[in-house]
Amino acid sequence: MSTASVTARPGAVLADLLPSPKLSASLEQGGAPTRVRDAVLVLGGAALTGLAAQIAVPVPGSPVPVTGQTFAALLVGTTLGARRGFAALALYAAAGLAGVPWFAQGGSGTSVSFGYVLGMLLAAAAVGALARRGADRSPLRMAGTMLLGEAIIYAVGVPYLAFAAHMSATAAIAAGLTPFLIGDALKAALAMGVLPTAWKLTNKG
């Protein structure tokens, strides 16, 4: 299948344009190359999120740092689609709980900010589902998709922070939401330029 036919197919996400690895004829039966590709994408998505989480800036008065983790999680969901995006973030969360030090600032296990990781699982699935409906192909729809994903993350992360850190709702919002709004707007602006442009370049290829 050519790249042009893939991009024209409704329901495709960017990761669908990647070719499956060439295996022997016996292994190709039953869609083995596609499963190998999907496994690689899921592993890569988890690793990208873990790497981005190490880009962290402490926020005075908040136990939650500014990181690249949120942007990476939403990017993974959008480019991989709902199923693979959710699987990548589930792998990221499970490995972190098991002791892999790739949560924010090299952390692992549960912490007061673990609710944001749980929110990323749901957000990756949501933005991935929207991407399959073409939300990543137009700047305005891409911005809206990113903002929705960020809202889902906060909808889980902030209440979890309030519970785990014994904060009031007002204090949790002040510590776990308000300081990040400007950065989230910038992430949405970045995504609304990068992903639709990637589609345009692909369609020209």
NUROGU-161018 format. One record per residue: residue in one letter; x, y, z of N, C-alpha, C in turn. Coordinates in steps of 0.05 Angstrom, whole numbers, padded with zeros to 5 digits, always signed. Each point is the difference from the previous one (the first is absolute). Layout:
AXYZXYZXYZ
...
END
This chain:
M+00017-00024+00000-00017+00024+00000+00018+00025+00000
S-00006+00019-00017+00017+00024-00002-00007+00019+00022
T+00019+00018+00005-00004+00020+00021-00025+00017-00006
A-00003+00007-00026-00022+00018-00008-00027-00014+00007
S-00002-00026-00006-00025-00014+00006-00006-00002+00029
V+00022-00002+00016-00004-00001+00029-00010+00026+00011
T+00012+00022-00009-00008+00026+00010-00029+00007-00008
A-00009-00010-00023-00027+00006-00008-00021-00017+00014
R+00009-00021+00013-00019-00019+00013-00011+00013+00025
P-00027+00002+00002-00012+00011+00025+00008-00017+00024
G+00004+00013+00022+00006-00015+00024+00029-00005+00005
A+00018+00009-00017+00029-00005+00004+00011+00021+00019
V+00020-00009+00015+00017+00018+00016+00028-00001-00012
L+00017+00018+00010+00026+00002-00012+00016-00026+00002
A-00003-00014+00022+00016-00025+00003-00008-00021-00020
D-00024+00002-00011-00009-00020-00020+00016+00003-00026
L+00014+00022-00004+00015+00004-00024+00027-00015+00001
L+00008-00008+00024+00026-00014+00002-00003-00029-00011
P+00020-00009-00015-00002-00027-00011+00004-00021+00021
S-00012-00023-00003+00004-00023+00017+00027-00012-00007
P+00014-00012+00020+00026-00013-00006-00004-00024-00018
K+00019-00004-00017-00001-00023-00018+00009-00025+00014
L-00017-00020+00002+00006-00025+00012-00001-00023-00021
S+00006-00023+00008-00002-00023-00018-00029-00005-00007
A-00004-00014-00022-00028-00005-00010-00016-00015+00021
S+00012-00018+00015-00015-00015+00020-00009+00018+00023
L+00017+00020+00007-00008+00017+00022-00020+00021-00009
E+00000+00007-00025-00018+00021-00010-00029-00008+00002
Q-00006-00026+00000-00027-00009+00002-00011+00007+00028
G-00025+00010+00000-00012+00007+00026+00007+00028+00009
G+00012+00017-00017+00005+00028+00007+00023+00003+00019
A+00020-00018+00000+00022+00002+00019+00016+00026-00004
P+00006+00009-00024+00015+00025-00003-00014+00024+00013
T-00027+00001-00003-00015+00022+00012+00002-00001+00030
R-00002-00024+00011+00002-00003+00030+00028+00008+00009
V+00020-00007-00015+00027+00009+00008+00003+00030-00001
R-00011+00012-00021+00001+00029-00002-00015+00013+00023
D-00024-00011+00007-00015+00012+00021+00015-00003+00027
A+00013-00022+00005+00015-00004+00024+00023+00020+00002
V+00013+00004-00022+00022+00020-00001-00010+00028+00006
L-00023+00007-00012-00012+00026+00004-00008+00004+00029
V-00012-00021+00012-00008+00002+00028+00025+00004+00018
L+00021-00016-00004+00024+00003+00015+00012+00028-00004
G+00001+00009-00025+00011+00026-00005-00016+00022+00012
G-00027-00002+00001-00016+00020+00012+00004+00002+00030
A+00003-00024+00013+00006+00000+00029+00027+00013+00006
A+00020-00007-00017+00027+00010+00004+00001+00030-00004
L-00015+00010-00021+00000+00029-00005-00012+00015+00023
T-00022-00011+00012-00013+00013+00023+00019+00000+00024
G+00014-00022+00004+00019-00001+00022+00023+00019-00003
L+00010+00003-00025+00021+00018-00005-00009+00029+00004
A-00023+00007-00011-00011+00027+00003-00005+00007+00029
A-00007-00020+00017-00005+00006+00028+00025+00009+00015
Q+00023-00005-00012+00025+00008+00014+00006+00030-00006
I-00014+00012-00019+00002+00028-00004-00019+00013+00020
A+00010+00007+00023-00017+00009+00022+00011+00025+00013
V-00019+00018+00006+00006+00026+00013-00017+00002+00025
P+00011+00001+00024-00016+00002+00024-00017+00025+00000
V-00023-00002+00012-00018+00023+00003-00001+00008+00029
P+00008+00024+00008+00000+00008+00028-00028-00004+00012
G-00001-00013+00023-00025-00004+00014-00017-00023-00010
S+00010-00015-00020-00016-00022-00011+00017-00025+00000
P-00012-00023+00006+00015-00025-00001+00001-00012-00029
V-00013+00014-00018-00001-00009-00028+00018+00018-00017
P+00020-00011-00013+00018+00017-00017-00012+00003-00028
V+00010+00020-00014-00006+00003-00029+00018-00019-00015
T-00011-00017-00016+00015-00020-00015-00009-00001-00029
G+00015-00015-00016-00008-00005-00028-00017-00025-00002
Q-00007-00012+00023-00014-00025+00001-00028+00002-00012
T-00015+00021+00007-00027+00003-00009-00001+00003-00030
F+00018+00017-00011+00001+00004-00029+00006-00026-00014
A+00020-00015+00010+00008-00025-00012-00023-00020+00001
A-00015-00002+00022-00022-00019+00002-00022+00006-00020
L-00006+00026-00004-00021+00007-00019+00010-00003-00029
L+00026+00005-00004+00011-00005-00026-00001-00030-00007
V+00007-00017+00019-00001-00029-00004-00029-00008-00007
G-00019+00009+00016-00028-00008-00006-00009+00009-00027
T+00007+00024-00008-00009+00011-00025+00013-00014-00024
T+00025-00006+00002+00014-00012-00023-00004-00030-00002
L-00004-00013+00023-00004-00029+00000-00029-00009-00002
G-00019+00017+00007-00027-00008+00002-00008-00009+00027
A-00026-00004+00005-00009-00005+00027+00010-00026+00012
R-00001-00022-00015+00008-00026+00011+00030-00001+00006
R+00016+00007-00019+00029-00001+00005+00009+00022+00019
G-00013+00023-00001+00007+00022+00018-00006-00008+00029
F-00023-00012+00004-00007-00009+00027+00020-00021+00010
A+00006-00019-00018+00019-00021+00007+00027+00011+00007
A+00010+00020-00015+00026+00012+00006+00000+00013+00028
L-00021+00015+00006-00001+00013+00026-00005-00020+00023
A-00015-00021-00006-00004-00021+00020+00027-00014+00006
L+00016-00005-00020+00027-00011+00004+00017+00019+00016
Y-00001+00026-00007+00015+00020+00014-00007+00000+00030
A-00027+00000+00006-00009+00001+00027+00008-00026+00015
A-00004-00023-00013+00006-00026+00014+00030-00003+00005
A+00016+00008-00019+00029-00002+00004+00009+00019+00022
G-00011+00024+00001+00007+00019+00021-00008-00010+00028
L-00024-00013+00001-00008-00011+00026+00018-00023+00008
A+00010-00014-00020+00018-00023+00006+00028+00008+00008
G+00006+00026-00002+00026+00010+00008+00018+00012-00021
V-00009+00001-00025+00016+00014-00021-00001+00029+00006
P+00023+00013+00004+00001+00029+00008-00004+00019-00023
W-00024-00001-00012-00005+00018-00023-00025+00016+00003
F-00010+00002+00025-00020+00021+00005+00015+00026+00003
A-00015+00022+00005+00012+00026+00002+00023+00001+00019
Q+00022+00012-00009+00024+00004+00016+00012-00027+00010
G-00002-00021-00017+00012-00025+00006-00015-00016+00022
G-00025+00007+00004-00015-00014+00021-00012-00026-00010
S-00011-00016+00019-00014-00025-00007-00019-00005+00023
G-00018-00020-00004-00019-00006+00021-00022+00022+00001
T-00016-00001+00021-00021+00020+00003+00011+00025+00014
S-00012+00022-00006+00006+00025+00013-00025+00017-00002
V+00001+00024+00011-00023+00018-00001-00008+00008-00028
S+00019-00003-00019-00005+00008-00027-00007-00024-00018
F-00003-00023+00011-00006-00024-00016-00027+00002-00014
G-00018+00016+00010-00026+00003-00013+00003+00012-00028
Y+00020+00016-00004+00005+00011-00027+00007-00022-00020
V+00016-00019+00010+00007-00023-00017-00025-00016-00008
L-00018-00004+00020-00025-00014-00006-00017+00016-00020
G+00000+00026+00004-00015+00017-00019+00011-00002-00028
M+00027-00003-00002+00012-00002-00027-00010-00025-00015
L-00005-00022+00014-00011-00024-00013-00026+00007-00014
L-00018+00013+00015-00026+00006-00012+00003+00021-00021
A+00017+00020+00004+00004+00021-00020+00011-00010-00026
A+00020-00019+00002+00012-00011-00024-00021-00015-00017
A-00018-00014+00014-00022-00014-00015-00019+00020-00012
A-00006+00021+00014-00019+00020-00011+00011+00014-00024
V+00024+00010+00002+00012+00015-00022+00005-00018-00024
G+00007-00025+00006+00004-00020-00021-00025-00005-00015
A-00023-00003+00014-00025-00004-00013-00008+00024-00018
L+00006+00024+00010-00006+00024-00016+00018+00002-00024
A+00025-00008+00003+00019+00001-00023-00010-00018-00022
R-00012-00023+00007-00011-00018-00021-00024+00012-00014
R-00011+00021+00011-00021+00015-00013+00010+00025-00014
G+00026+00002-00002+00012+00022-00015+00007+00025+00017
A-00001-00002+00026+00004+00024+00017+00029+00010-00001
D+00019-00017-00009+00028+00008-00001+00008+00012-00027
R-00020+00004-00018+00007+00009-00027-00006+00030-00004
S-00013+00012+00019-00005+00029-00002+00010+00014+00026
P+00012+00023-00003+00012+00014+00023-00020+00005+00023
L-00024+00010-00007-00019+00007+00021-00010-00025+00014
R-00006-00021-00015-00010-00025+00012+00022-00013+00017
M+00025+00003-00009+00022-00012+00015+00003+00015+00026
A-00002+00026+00000+00002+00015+00025-00022-00008+00019
G-00025-00002-00010-00022-00009+00017+00004-00028+00011
T+00012-00018-00016+00005-00027+00009+00020+00000+00022
M+00022+00016-00002+00020+00002+00021-00012+00011+00026
L-00016+00021-00003-00012+00012+00024-00019-00020+00014
L-00015-00016-00016-00017-00020+00012+00016-00021+00015
G+00022-00009-00013+00017-00019+00013+00012+00010+00026
E+00008+00025+00000+00011+00012+00024-00021+00002+00022
A-00025+00007-00008-00022+00002+00019-00005-00027+00013
I+00002-00022-00015-00004-00027+00011+00021-00006+00020
I+00025+00007-00006+00022-00005+00018-00004+00014+00027
Y-00008+00025-00002-00005+00015+00025-00024-00010+00015
A-00021-00009-00015-00024-00010+00013+00006-00024+00018
V+00021-00015-00006+00008-00023+00016+00023+00009+00020
G+00019+00015-00011+00024+00006+00016-00005+00019+00024
V-00017+00020-00004-00005+00019+00022-00015-00012+00023
P-00022-00015-00004-00013-00013+00022+00018-00020+00014
Y+00016-00015-00015+00019-00019+00011+00020+00015+00018
L+00010+00023-00010+00019+00016+00016-00013+00009+00026
A-00025+00009-00002-00014+00010+00024-00002-00023+00021
F-00007-00024-00010-00003-00023+00018+00027-00009+00012
A+00020-00003-00018+00025-00011+00009+00016+00019+00017
A-00002+00026-00005+00015+00020+00015-00016+00013+00021
H-00025-00010+00004-00018+00011+00021-00003+00030-00003
M-00006+00008-00025-00005+00028-00006-00030+00005-00004
S-00008+00025+00004-00027+00008-00008-00001+00002-00030
A-00024+00000-00011-00004+00002-00029+00013+00026-00010
T-00003+00022+00015+00011+00025-00008+00030-00001-00001
A+00012-00012+00021+00029-00002+00001+00011-00018-00022
A-00014-00022-00006+00008-00018-00021-00001+00013-00027
I-00020+00016-00005-00002+00015-00026+00023+00020-00002
A+00006+00014+00022+00021+00020+00000+00027-00013-00004
A+00004-00024+00010+00026-00013-00001+00003-00018-00025
G-00023-00011-00009+00002-00021-00021-00013+00007-00026
L-00011+00024-00002-00012+00008-00026+00008+00028-00009
T-00005+00020+00017+00005+00028-00008+00028+00005-00011
P+00022-00010+00013+00027+00007-00010+00006-00011-00027
F-00016-00019-00011+00007-00014-00024-00017+00010-00024
L-00018+00018+00004-00019+00008-00022+00015+00013-00023
I+00019+00018+00006+00014+00013-00022+00016-00020-00016
G+00014-00017+00013+00016-00021-00013-00018-00018-00017
D-00024-00007+00010-00017-00017-00015-00010+00014-00026
A-00005+00026+00002-00008+00015-00024+00022+00000-00021
L+00025+00002+00009+00023-00001-00018+00002-00028-00013
K-00005-00021+00016+00002-00027-00011-00022-00004-00022
A-00024+00011+00006-00021-00003-00020+00007+00015-00026
A+00013+00024+00003+00008+00015-00023+00021-00015-00016
L+00019-00013+00014+00021-00015-00013-00012-00023-00016
A-00019-00015+00013-00012-00023-00013-00017+00009-00024
M-00013+00023+00001-00017+00008-00022+00017+00008-00024
G+00026+00004+00004+00017+00005-00023+00014-00025-00010
V+00009-00017+00019+00017-00023-00008-00016-00022-00013
L-00022-00009+00012-00014-00024-00011-00014+00005-00026
P-00016+00022-00003-00011+00005-00026+00021+00003-00022
T+00022+00012+00007+00022+00004-00019+00011-00027-00008
A+00003-00019+00019+00009-00026-00007-00018-00014-00019
W-00026+00003+00003-00019-00012-00020+00003+00013-00027
K+00004+00026-00001+00003+00013-00026+00025-00009-00014
L+00022-00003+00015+00025-00009-00012-00003-00029-00010
T-00014-00016+00015-00004-00028-00007-00016-00002-00026
N-00021+00015-00002-00017-00001-00023+00014+00010-00025
K+00020+00016+00003+00016+00009-00023+00020-00020-00009
G+00006-00020+00019+00022-00019-00006-00008-00020-00021
END
